[in-house]
Amino acid sequence: MRLIRHMLFMTNLKTASFTNPTIPDSGVECSYIVEINNLNVCQMRIDFEVFSLSLPTTTIDATTTTGPGYECHDDAFEITGDLPGDNVPILCGENVNQHVYVRVNASQNVRGFQMQFRIVGRGNRPTLQQPSWRLKVTQLECYNMPRKFKEIAILNTVPDFKLTADRDEYLIAPPGCLQYYPDRSGSIESFNYNRGTGPYLGNLLYAMCFRRQQNICGIRFTASTFQIESETNGENDGDCQVISSGTGTGDYLLLPEAQSSEGTRASKWCGSSMTTQIVAVMPPGPLYIHFRSDDLVKDAARELGFRLNYNLMSNCN
């Protein structure tokens, strides 16, 4: 159905919250323009405190068993603008407590970006859940000065920061990270994890990064849910990229040179391979993992996604 209303909001506050307006039955386009607060701002973190849109869907031809990957055909959330580096994927479904990072660079005339919700009308789509959202946007400032926050490297808890720059330092993500987890422990989920029922979106490729303090040697992951599409009986490395038809690249979670509690060594994990194992990653460089999904889905495939609990390790023996 054609959208007949367009709502526009603007802000340049260092921290701002955006809550859904009343959604008309005919649908709406709701845009938020975020302008940088000052020239020191280099990143913006967007926390999805509430995020519930229609679920991603796919279409499979009646004569085949393979179709395009899950996409946001009804409601959609999109970030646009002249942004450097990686773009945020178009999102929909259930993403409460998720977050994304957007990089800005005032020196390159990148003074902000636009967030847009495109909501289809519910007048003739009563089965779709009602859309709702509350987004918190935090503008993070980078400073060209020596690090003066040595306590970050030795404390297990967040220091009692006094200055804005101190608080921002803790949240600044490494380059190329769509998501960043600075705490020593927590959990991560695939987009539209939806309490373990998924499905995750197709055509994704993004990195999730973790804060590497001086005494950290790796990360330990335990899965409460792990189900990523796999076409073979194997569930690691090359098996995750075997595609029987189409132009897909395979779906997998990449954990560089990981080792499981059962002795498996692999970097690419798919199927249900992580469900019953503890998996440790002990790379020499940045702490990160990344997720890839292709543009194909099979009618019998289980593309539910993942939820992993993580703990940063200071003893990797």
Contacts in CASP RR format, 6 or more apart in sequence:
PFRMAT RR
TARGET T0000
AUTHOR 0000-0000-0000
METHOD contacts of the structure
MODEL  1
MRLIRHMLFMTNLKTASFTNPTIPDSGVECSYIVEINNLNVCQMRIDFEV
FSLSLPTTTIDATTTTGPGYECHDDAFEITGDLPGDNVPILCGENVNQHV
YVRVNASQNVRGFQMQFRIVGRGNRPTLQQPSWRLKVTQLECYNMPRKFK
EIAILNTVPDFKLTADRDEYLIAPPGCLQYYPDRSGSIESFNYNRGTGPY
LGNLLYAMCFRRQQNICGIRFTASTFQIESETNGENDGDCQVISSGTGTG
DYLLLPEAQSSEGTRASKWCGSSMTTQIVAVMPPGPLYIHFRSDDLVKDA
ARELGFRLNYNLMSNCN
1 26 0 8 1.000
1 27 0 8 1.000
1 120 0 8 1.000
1 121 0 8 1.000
1 123 0 8 1.000
1 124 0 8 1.000
1 125 0 8 1.000
3 26 0 8 1.000
3 27 0 8 1.000
3 28 0 8 1.000
3 29 0 8 1.000
3 118 0 8 1.000
3 119 0 8 1.000
3 120 0 8 1.000
3 121 0 8 1.000
4 24 0 8 1.000
4 26 0 8 1.000
4 27 0 8 1.000
5 24 0 8 1.000
5 26 0 8 1.000
5 27 0 8 1.000
5 28 0 8 1.000
5 29 0 8 1.000
6 28 0 8 1.000
6 29 0 8 1.000
6 30 0 8 1.000
6 31 0 8 1.000
7 21 0 8 1.000
7 28 0 8 1.000
7 29 0 8 1.000
7 30 0 8 1.000
7 31 0 8 1.000
8 31 0 8 1.000
8 33 0 8 1.000
9 18 0 8 1.000
9 30 0 8 1.000
9 31 0 8 1.000
9 32 0 8 1.000
9 33 0 8 1.000
10 32 0 8 1.000
10 33 0 8 1.000
10 34 0 8 1.000
10 35 0 8 1.000
11 32 0 8 1.000
11 33 0 8 1.000
11 34 0 8 1.000
11 35 0 8 1.000
11 137 0 8 1.000
12 34 0 8 1.000
12 35 0 8 1.000
12 36 0 8 1.000
12 37 0 8 1.000
13 37 0 8 1.000
13 139 0 8 1.000
14 37 0 8 1.000
14 138 0 8 1.000
14 139 0 8 1.000
14 164 0 8 1.000
15 136 0 8 1.000
15 137 0 8 1.000
15 138 0 8 1.000
15 139 0 8 1.000
16 34 0 8 1.000
16 136 0 8 1.000
16 137 0 8 1.000
17 49 0 8 1.000
17 134 0 8 1.000
17 135 0 8 1.000
17 136 0 8 1.000
17 137 0 8 1.000
18 32 0 8 1.000
18 115 0 8 1.000
18 133 0 8 1.000
18 134 0 8 1.000
18 135 0 8 1.000
18 137 0 8 1.000
19 50 0 8 1.000
19 133 0 8 1.000
19 134 0 8 1.000
20 30 0 8 1.000
20 117 0 8 1.000
20 131 0 8 1.000
20 132 0 8 1.000
20 133 0 8 1.000
20 134 0 8 1.000
21 28 0 8 1.000
21 30 0 8 1.000
23 119 0 8 1.000
23 121 0 8 1.000
23 122 0 8 1.000
23 130 0 8 1.000
23 131 0 8 1.000
24 121 0 8 1.000
25 121 0 8 1.000
25 122 0 8 1.000
25 123 0 8 1.000
26 121 0 8 1.000
26 123 0 8 1.000
27 119 0 8 1.000
27 120 0 8 1.000
27 121 0 8 1.000
27 122 0 8 1.000
28 117 0 8 1.000
28 119 0 8 1.000
29 116 0 8 1.000
29 117 0 8 1.000
29 118 0 8 1.000
29 119 0 8 1.000
30 116 0 8 1.000
30 117 0 8 1.000
30 119 0 8 1.000
31 114 0 8 1.000
31 115 0 8 1.000
31 116 0 8 1.000
31 117 0 8 1.000
32 114 0 8 1.000
32 115 0 8 1.000
32 116 0 8 1.000
32 135 0 8 1.000
33 112 0 8 1.000
33 113 0 8 1.000
33 114 0 8 1.000
34 44 0 8 1.000
34 112 0 8 1.000
34 113 0 8 1.000
34 114 0 8 1.000
34 115 0 8 1.000
34 137 0 8 1.000
34 139 0 8 1.000
35 111 0 8 1.000
35 112 0 8 1.000
36 104 0 8 1.000
36 106 0 8 1.000
36 111 0 8 1.000
36 112 0 8 1.000
36 139 0 8 1.000
37 139 0 8 1.000
38 141 0 8 1.000
39 106 0 8 1.000
39 107 0 8 1.000
40 141 0 8 1.000
40 142 0 8 1.000
40 143 0 8 1.000
41 104 0 8 1.000
41 106 0 8 1.000
41 139 0 8 1.000
41 140 0 8 1.000
41 141 0 8 1.000
41 142 0 8 1.000
42 103 0 8 1.000
42 104 0 8 1.000
42 105 0 8 1.000
42 140 0 8 1.000
42 141 0 8 1.000
42 142 0 8 1.000
42 172 0 8 1.000
43 101 0 8 1.000
43 102 0 8 1.000
43 103 0 8 1.000
43 104 0 8 1.000
43 139 0 8 1.000
43 140 0 8 1.000
43 142 0 8 1.000
43 172 0 8 1.000
43 173 0 8 1.000
44 101 0 8 1.000
44 102 0 8 1.000
44 103 0 8 1.000
44 104 0 8 1.000
44 112 0 8 1.000
44 113 0 8 1.000
44 137 0 8 1.000
44 138 0 8 1.000
44 139 0 8 1.000
44 140 0 8 1.000
45 99 0 8 1.000
45 100 0 8 1.000
45 101 0 8 1.000
45 137 0 8 1.000
45 138 0 8 1.000
45 140 0 8 1.000
45 171 0 8 1.000
45 173 0 8 1.000
45 180 0 8 1.000
46 79 0 8 1.000
46 99 0 8 1.000
46 100 0 8 1.000
46 101 0 8 1.000
46 102 0 8 1.000
46 115 0 8 1.000
46 135 0 8 1.000
46 136 0 8 1.000
46 137 0 8 1.000
47 97 0 8 1.000
47 99 0 8 1.000
47 135 0 8 1.000
47 136 0 8 1.000
47 137 0 8 1.000
47 138 0 8 1.000
48 95 0 8 1.000
48 96 0 8 1.000
48 97 0 8 1.000
48 98 0 8 1.000
48 99 0 8 1.000
48 133 0 8 1.000
48 134 0 8 1.000
48 135 0 8 1.000
49 96 0 8 1.000
49 97 0 8 1.000
49 134 0 8 1.000
49 135 0 8 1.000
49 136 0 8 1.000
50 96 0 8 1.000
50 132 0 8 1.000
50 133 0 8 1.000
50 134 0 8 1.000
51 77 0 8 1.000
51 91 0 8 1.000
51 93 0 8 1.000
51 94 0 8 1.000
51 95 0 8 1.000
51 96 0 8 1.000
51 98 0 8 1.000
51 132 0 8 1.000
51 133 0 8 1.000
51 134 0 8 1.000
51 135 0 8 1.000
52 93 0 8 1.000
52 94 0 8 1.000
52 96 0 8 1.000
52 129 0 8 1.000
52 130 0 8 1.000
52 131 0 8 1.000
52 132 0 8 1.000
52 133 0 8 1.000
53 72 0 8 1.000
53 74 0 8 1.000
53 75 0 8 1.000
53 76 0 8 1.000
53 77 0 8 1.000
53 91 0 8 1.000
53 92 0 8 1.000
53 93 0 8 1.000
53 117 0 8 1.000
53 119 0 8 1.000
53 131 0 8 1.000
53 133 0 8 1.000
54 72 0 8 1.000
54 74 0 8 1.000
54 75 0 8 1.000
54 92 0 8 1.000
54 93 0 8 1.000
54 120 0 8 1.000
54 128 0 8 1.000
54 129 0 8 1.000
54 131 0 8 1.000
55 92 0 8 1.000
55 93 0 8 1.000
55 94 0 8 1.000
55 192 0 8 1.000
55 194 0 8 1.000
55 198 0 8 1.000
55 199 0 8 1.000
56 70 0 8 1.000
56 71 0 8 1.000
56 72 0 8 1.000
56 73 0 8 1.000
56 92 0 8 1.000
56 93 0 8 1.000
56 192 0 8 1.000
56 199 0 8 1.000
56 201 0 8 1.000
56 202 0 8 1.000
57 70 0 8 1.000
57 71 0 8 1.000
57 73 0 8 1.000
57 74 0 8 1.000
58 67 0 8 1.000
58 68 0 8 1.000
58 69 0 8 1.000
58 70 0 8 1.000
58 71 0 8 1.000
58 199 0 8 1.000
58 297 0 8 1.000
59 67 0 8 1.000
59 68 0 8 1.000
60 66 0 8 1.000
60 67 0 8 1.000
60 297 0 8 1.000
60 299 0 8 1.000
61 67 0 8 1.000
65 298 0 8 1.000
65 299 0 8 1.000
65 300 0 8 1.000
66 244 0 8 1.000
66 245 0 8 1.000
66 246 0 8 1.000
66 296 0 8 1.000
66 297 0 8 1.000
66 298 0 8 1.000
66 299 0 8 1.000
67 296 0 8 1.000
67 297 0 8 1.000
67 298 0 8 1.000
68 295 0 8 1.000
68 296 0 8 1.000
68 297 0 8 1.000
69 201 0 8 1.000
69 202 0 8 1.000
69 203 0 8 1.000
69 293 0 8 1.000
69 294 0 8 1.000
69 295 0 8 1.000
69 296 0 8 1.000
69 297 0 8 1.000
70 199 0 8 1.000
70 200 0 8 1.000
70 201 0 8 1.000
70 202 0 8 1.000
70 297 0 8 1.000
70 303 0 8 1.000
71 90 0 8 1.000
71 201 0 8 1.000
71 202 0 8 1.000
71 203 0 8 1.000
72 90 0 8 1.000
72 91 0 8 1.000
72 92 0 8 1.000
72 93 0 8 1.000
72 201 0 8 1.000
74 92 0 8 1.000
74 120 0 8 1.000
74 125 0 8 1.000
74 128 0 8 1.000
75 92 0 8 1.000
75 93 0 8 1.000
75 117 0 8 1.000
75 118 0 8 1.000
75 119 0 8 1.000
75 120 0 8 1.000
75 128 0 8 1.000
75 131 0 8 1.000
76 90 0 8 1.000
76 91 0 8 1.000
76 92 0 8 1.000
76 117 0 8 1.000
76 118 0 8 1.000
77 90 0 8 1.000
77 91 0 8 1.000
77 92 0 8 1.000
77 115 0 8 1.000
77 116 0 8 1.000
77 117 0 8 1.000
77 118 0 8 1.000
77 133 0 8 1.000
78 88 0 8 1.000
78 90 0 8 1.000
78 91 0 8 1.000
78 115 0 8 1.000
78 116 0 8 1.000
78 118 0 8 1.000
79 87 0 8 1.000
79 88 0 8 1.000
79 100 0 8 1.000
79 102 0 8 1.000
79 113 0 8 1.000
79 114 0 8 1.000
79 115 0 8 1.000
79 116 0 8 1.000
80 113 0 8 1.000
80 114 0 8 1.000
80 116 0 8 1.000
81 110 0 8 1.000
81 112 0 8 1.000
81 113 0 8 1.000
81 114 0 8 1.000
82 109 0 8 1.000
82 110 0 8 1.000
83 102 0 8 1.000
83 103 0 8 1.000
83 104 0 8 1.000
83 110 0 8 1.000
83 113 0 8 1.000
84 103 0 8 1.000
84 104 0 8 1.000
84 105 0 8 1.000
84 108 0 8 1.000
84 110 0 8 1.000
85 103 0 8 1.000
85 176 0 8 1.000
86 103 0 8 1.000
86 176 0 8 1.000
86 178 0 8 1.000
86 206 0 8 1.000
86 207 0 8 1.000
88 100 0 8 1.000
88 102 0 8 1.000
88 178 0 8 1.000
89 191 0 8 1.000
89 201 0 8 1.000
89 203 0 8 1.000
89 204 0 8 1.000
89 206 0 8 1.000
90 201 0 8 1.000
91 191 0 8 1.000
91 192 0 8 1.000
91 201 0 8 1.000
92 192 0 8 1.000
92 201 0 8 1.000
93 192 0 8 1.000
93 194 0 8 1.000
94 192 0 8 1.000
94 193 0 8 1.000
94 194 0 8 1.000
94 195 0 8 1.000
95 191 0 8 1.000
95 192 0 8 1.000
97 189 0 8 1.000
98 179 0 8 1.000
98 189 0 8 1.000
98 191 0 8 1.000
99 179 0 8 1.000
100 178 0 8 1.000
100 179 0 8 1.000
101 173 0 8 1.000
101 177 0 8 1.000
101 178 0 8 1.000
101 179 0 8 1.000
101 180 0 8 1.000
102 113 0 8 1.000
103 175 0 8 1.000
103 176 0 8 1.000
104 110 0 8 1.000
104 111 0 8 1.000
104 112 0 8 1.000
104 113 0 8 1.000
115 135 0 8 1.000
117 131 0 8 1.000
117 133 0 8 1.000
119 131 0 8 1.000
120 128 0 8 1.000
122 128 0 8 1.000
122 130 0 8 1.000
138 171 0 8 1.000
140 168 0 8 1.000
140 171 0 8 1.000
140 172 0 8 1.000
141 164 0 8 1.000
141 165 0 8 1.000
141 168 0 8 1.000
142 168 0 8 1.000
142 172 0 8 1.000
143 165 0 8 1.000
147 169 0 8 1.000
149 159 0 8 1.000
149 166 0 8 1.000
149 169 0 8 1.000
149 170 0 8 1.000
151 159 0 8 1.000
152 159 0 8 1.000
152 169 0 8 1.000
152 170 0 8 1.000
152 213 0 8 1.000
153 213 0 8 1.000
153 214 0 8 1.000
153 215 0 8 1.000
154 213 0 8 1.000
154 214 0 8 1.000
154 215 0 8 1.000
156 184 0 8 1.000
158 170 0 8 1.000
158 183 0 8 1.000
159 166 0 8 1.000
159 170 0 8 1.000
161 167 0 8 1.000
161 169 0 8 1.000
161 170 0 8 1.000
170 182 0 8 1.000
171 180 0 8 1.000
171 182 0 8 1.000
173 179 0 8 1.000
173 180 0 8 1.000
173 209 0 8 1.000
174 180 0 8 1.000
174 209 0 8 1.000
174 286 0 8 1.000
174 288 0 8 1.000
176 207 0 8 1.000
176 209 0 8 1.000
177 207 0 8 1.000
177 208 0 8 1.000
177 209 0 8 1.000
177 288 0 8 1.000
178 206 0 8 1.000
178 207 0 8 1.000
178 208 0 8 1.000
179 188 0 8 1.000
179 206 0 8 1.000
179 207 0 8 1.000
179 208 0 8 1.000
179 209 0 8 1.000
180 208 0 8 1.000
180 209 0 8 1.000
180 210 0 8 1.000
180 211 0 8 1.000
181 188 0 8 1.000
181 208 0 8 1.000
181 209 0 8 1.000
181 210 0 8 1.000
181 211 0 8 1.000
181 310 0 8 1.000
182 210 0 8 1.000
182 211 0 8 1.000
183 211 0 8 1.000
184 311 0 8 1.000
184 312 0 8 1.000
185 309 0 8 1.000
185 310 0 8 1.000
185 311 0 8 1.000
185 312 0 8 1.000
186 309 0 8 1.000
186 310 0 8 1.000
186 311 0 8 1.000
187 224 0 8 1.000
187 307 0 8 1.000
187 308 0 8 1.000
187 309 0 8 1.000
187 310 0 8 1.000
188 208 0 8 1.000
188 306 0 8 1.000
188 307 0 8 1.000
188 308 0 8 1.000
188 310 0 8 1.000
189 305 0 8 1.000
189 306 0 8 1.000
189 307 0 8 1.000
189 308 0 8 1.000
190 198 0 8 1.000
190 200 0 8 1.000
190 291 0 8 1.000
190 305 0 8 1.000
190 306 0 8 1.000
190 307 0 8 1.000
191 200 0 8 1.000
191 201 0 8 1.000
191 204 0 8 1.000
192 198 0 8 1.000
192 199 0 8 1.000
192 200 0 8 1.000
192 201 0 8 1.000
193 200 0 8 1.000
193 225 0 8 1.000
193 305 0 8 1.000
193 306 0 8 1.000
193 307 0 8 1.000
196 225 0 8 1.000
196 304 0 8 1.000
196 305 0 8 1.000
196 307 0 8 1.000
197 304 0 8 1.000
198 303 0 8 1.000
198 304 0 8 1.000
198 305 0 8 1.000
199 297 0 8 1.000
199 303 0 8 1.000
199 304 0 8 1.000
199 305 0 8 1.000
200 228 0 8 1.000
200 293 0 8 1.000
200 303 0 8 1.000
200 304 0 8 1.000
200 305 0 8 1.000
201 293 0 8 1.000
202 293 0 8 1.000
202 294 0 8 1.000
202 295 0 8 1.000
202 297 0 8 1.000
203 293 0 8 1.000
203 294 0 8 1.000
203 295 0 8 1.000
204 291 0 8 1.000
204 292 0 8 1.000
204 293 0 8 1.000
205 290 0 8 1.000
205 291 0 8 1.000
205 292 0 8 1.000
205 293 0 8 1.000
206 290 0 8 1.000
206 291 0 8 1.000
207 288 0 8 1.000
207 289 0 8 1.000
207 290 0 8 1.000
208 288 0 8 1.000
208 289 0 8 1.000
208 290 0 8 1.000
208 291 0 8 1.000
209 286 0 8 1.000
209 287 0 8 1.000
209 288 0 8 1.000
210 219 0 8 1.000
210 287 0 8 1.000
210 288 0 8 1.000
210 310 0 8 1.000
210 312 0 8 1.000
211 287 0 8 1.000
211 312 0 8 1.000
212 285 0 8 1.000
212 286 0 8 1.000
212 287 0 8 1.000
213 312 0 8 1.000
215 314 0 8 1.000
216 287 0 8 1.000
216 312 0 8 1.000
216 313 0 8 1.000
216 314 0 8 1.000
217 282 0 8 1.000
217 313 0 8 1.000
217 314 0 8 1.000
217 315 0 8 1.000
217 316 0 8 1.000
218 280 0 8 1.000
218 281 0 8 1.000
218 282 0 8 1.000
218 283 0 8 1.000
218 287 0 8 1.000
218 312 0 8 1.000
218 313 0 8 1.000
218 316 0 8 1.000
219 280 0 8 1.000
219 281 0 8 1.000
219 287 0 8 1.000
219 310 0 8 1.000
219 311 0 8 1.000
219 312 0 8 1.000
219 313 0 8 1.000
220 278 0 8 1.000
220 279 0 8 1.000
220 280 0 8 1.000
220 310 0 8 1.000
220 311 0 8 1.000
220 313 0 8 1.000
221 255 0 8 1.000
221 274 0 8 1.000
221 278 0 8 1.000
221 279 0 8 1.000
221 280 0 8 1.000
221 281 0 8 1.000
221 308 0 8 1.000
221 309 0 8 1.000
221 310 0 8 1.000
222 278 0 8 1.000
222 279 0 8 1.000
222 308 0 8 1.000
222 309 0 8 1.000
223 274 0 8 1.000
223 275 0 8 1.000
223 277 0 8 1.000
223 279 0 8 1.000
223 306 0 8 1.000
223 307 0 8 1.000
223 308 0 8 1.000
223 309 0 8 1.000
224 307 0 8 1.000
224 308 0 8 1.000
224 309 0 8 1.000
225 275 0 8 1.000
225 304 0 8 1.000
225 305 0 8 1.000
225 306 0 8 1.000
225 307 0 8 1.000
226 253 0 8 1.000
226 269 0 8 1.000
226 271 0 8 1.000
226 272 0 8 1.000
226 273 0 8 1.000
226 274 0 8 1.000
226 275 0 8 1.000
226 305 0 8 1.000
226 306 0 8 1.000
226 307 0 8 1.000
226 308 0 8 1.000
227 271 0 8 1.000
227 272 0 8 1.000
227 275 0 8 1.000
227 302 0 8 1.000
227 303 0 8 1.000
227 304 0 8 1.000
227 305 0 8 1.000
227 306 0 8 1.000
228 240 0 8 1.000
228 251 0 8 1.000
228 252 0 8 1.000
228 253 0 8 1.000
228 269 0 8 1.000
228 270 0 8 1.000
228 271 0 8 1.000
228 303 0 8 1.000
228 305 0 8 1.000
228 306 0 8 1.000
229 250 0 8 1.000
229 251 0 8 1.000
229 270 0 8 1.000
229 271 0 8 1.000
229 293 0 8 1.000
229 297 0 8 1.000
229 298 0 8 1.000
229 301 0 8 1.000
229 302 0 8 1.000
229 303 0 8 1.000
230 239 0 8 1.000
230 240 0 8 1.000
230 251 0 8 1.000
230 270 0 8 1.000
230 271 0 8 1.000
231 242 0 8 1.000
231 243 0 8 1.000
231 244 0 8 1.000
231 298 0 8 1.000
231 301 0 8 1.000
232 239 0 8 1.000
232 242 0 8 1.000
233 239 0 8 1.000
234 273 0 8 1.000
235 269 0 8 1.000
235 270 0 8 1.000
235 271 0 8 1.000
235 272 0 8 1.000
235 273 0 8 1.000
236 264 0 8 1.000
236 266 0 8 1.000
236 268 0 8 1.000
236 269 0 8 1.000
236 270 0 8 1.000
236 273 0 8 1.000
237 266 0 8 1.000
237 267 0 8 1.000
237 268 0 8 1.000
238 268 0 8 1.000
239 270 0 8 1.000
240 250 0 8 1.000
240 251 0 8 1.000
240 252 0 8 1.000
240 268 0 8 1.000
240 269 0 8 1.000
240 270 0 8 1.000
240 271 0 8 1.000
241 249 0 8 1.000
241 250 0 8 1.000
241 252 0 8 1.000
241 268 0 8 1.000
242 250 0 8 1.000
243 249 0 8 1.000
243 250 0 8 1.000
243 294 0 8 1.000
243 296 0 8 1.000
245 296 0 8 1.000
246 296 0 8 1.000
247 294 0 8 1.000
247 295 0 8 1.000
247 296 0 8 1.000
248 294 0 8 1.000
248 295 0 8 1.000
248 296 0 8 1.000
249 292 0 8 1.000
249 294 0 8 1.000
250 270 0 8 1.000
250 292 0 8 1.000
250 293 0 8 1.000
250 294 0 8 1.000
250 296 0 8 1.000
251 270 0 8 1.000
251 292 0 8 1.000
251 293 0 8 1.000
251 294 0 8 1.000
251 303 0 8 1.000
252 268 0 8 1.000
252 269 0 8 1.000
252 270 0 8 1.000
252 291 0 8 1.000
252 292 0 8 1.000
253 268 0 8 1.000
253 269 0 8 1.000
253 270 0 8 1.000
253 274 0 8 1.000
253 289 0 8 1.000
253 290 0 8 1.000
253 291 0 8 1.000
253 306 0 8 1.000
254 267 0 8 1.000
254 268 0 8 1.000
254 269 0 8 1.000
254 289 0 8 1.000
254 290 0 8 1.000
254 291 0 8 1.000
254 292 0 8 1.000
255 266 0 8 1.000
255 267 0 8 1.000
255 269 0 8 1.000
255 279 0 8 1.000
255 281 0 8 1.000
255 289 0 8 1.000
256 267 0 8 1.000
256 281 0 8 1.000
256 283 0 8 1.000
256 288 0 8 1.000
256 289 0 8 1.000
257 265 0 8 1.000
257 267 0 8 1.000
257 281 0 8 1.000
257 282 0 8 1.000
257 283 0 8 1.000
258 265 0 8 1.000
258 266 0 8 1.000
258 267 0 8 1.000
258 269 0 8 1.000
258 279 0 8 1.000
258 280 0 8 1.000
258 281 0 8 1.000
259 265 0 8 1.000
259 279 0 8 1.000
259 280 0 8 1.000
259 282 0 8 1.000
260 266 0 8 1.000
260 274 0 8 1.000
260 277 0 8 1.000
260 278 0 8 1.000
260 279 0 8 1.000
260 280 0 8 1.000
261 277 0 8 1.000
261 278 0 8 1.000
261 279 0 8 1.000
262 277 0 8 1.000
264 273 0 8 1.000
264 277 0 8 1.000
266 273 0 8 1.000
269 279 0 8 1.000
271 302 0 8 1.000
274 306 0 8 1.000
274 308 0 8 1.000
280 313 0 8 1.000
280 316 0 8 1.000
281 287 0 8 1.000
281 289 0 8 1.000
282 313 0 8 1.000
282 316 0 8 1.000
287 312 0 8 1.000
293 303 0 8 1.000
297 303 0 8 1.000
END
